[in-house]
Amino acid sequence: MKITIFLLTLLFFNTIFANQKSVIVLMYHRFEDQRFPSTSISVKNFHEQIKYLKENKFNILPISDLVLFLNENYDIPEKSVFITIDDGYKSFYEHAFPILKEQKVPFSLFLSTKFVSNQEKSDFMNWKMIEELSKNKGEILNHTDSHPKLLELQIHEVQKEFKLAEKKIKSKIGRLQKVVSYPYGESTPQIQKLLKKMGYNIGFSQHSSPIHINENKLALPRFAINDEFGDIKRFIQIVNSKALILSDLKVLKDDLNLKELEISFSTNKIENKINCYINNNAILKKRIIDEKIVNLMITNLKKNQRYRLNCTYFDEQRALFWYGMMIKTTQQSIIF
């Protein structure tokens, strides 16, 4: 039996909490598309969300500010929010872009370039539309060419996907910031190493959490916003949340047993008030070790599933602190 231990956070306890400033990145896909409720949001809800951010003095910033915050310790303002849209659906151009344009709100479009289309019945934008976005506070960024499941590709095929999208965006738009989002939020340390070698500054996954300065910059979380989980009450809770910062995060897995995973961490919050959840019928049991270590035993994992672990904490003022992790199971391994 082989036990693998991953130490994901190695900073000293006294220094990891020194800069607790965190930012929120929101992720959207489709708009006014009732065929896909898990990835679509109504114009009414989206407009209400932008209105809330504006009226409550949130700073909606371009993605370049996030790059500076993470890589150069840029002093980003409190209540900072970033808006991202994945894939390149025409419904964004038709329904959401007019709102952002009118409000002069910056945003980022992560584009899968293969699907750009001039066909009238296509679900996707054409290059003329995308160029208009880029001239109105829109940053066009790399989301691969064909939106594949990267974990099923050889590393040279992954590189080809990102390079082809990069080439097309540079050719059509004339510029490209070195920021990516992974299709389905899935990546591996090997893929992240490749992107870093290709000069990319930050990469986005699809698990929920605020972002803080000590994050893995090539596997950043974003909050998925849709009509299923996008009512204004939940939205307000999300954009006002703070990062639940962990210390001494350890993940233990048995390479011969892909049905379970053990996670432990410390934090500067009251451990027994931290609540953790996981989806897709996995079973999670929490215990506190030595009055300071949170230990999570996750069982009933199935192969070829995408799990999202969320841990939350409310302080005495009901401020919400949130930590998230994506766990992907394949036929051969558990990836996080």
Secondary structure, DSSP 8 states (H G I E B T S, - for coil): --EEEEE---S-HHHHTS---EEEEEEE-EES-TT-TTTEE-HHHHHHHHHHHHHTT-EE--HHHHHHHHHH-----SSEEEEEEEETBHHIIIIIHHHHHHHT--EEEEE-GGG----TT-SB--HHHHHHHHTTTEEEEE--SS---GGGS-HHHHHHHHHHHHHHHHHHHS---SEEE-GGG---HHHHHHHHHTT--EEE-S----EETTS-TTSB--EE--SSS--HHHHHHHHT-EE---EEEEEEEETTEEEEEEEEEE-SS-GGG-EEEE-TT-EEEEEEETTTEEEEEEE---TTEEEEEEEEEE-TT--EEEEEEEEEE-SS-EE-
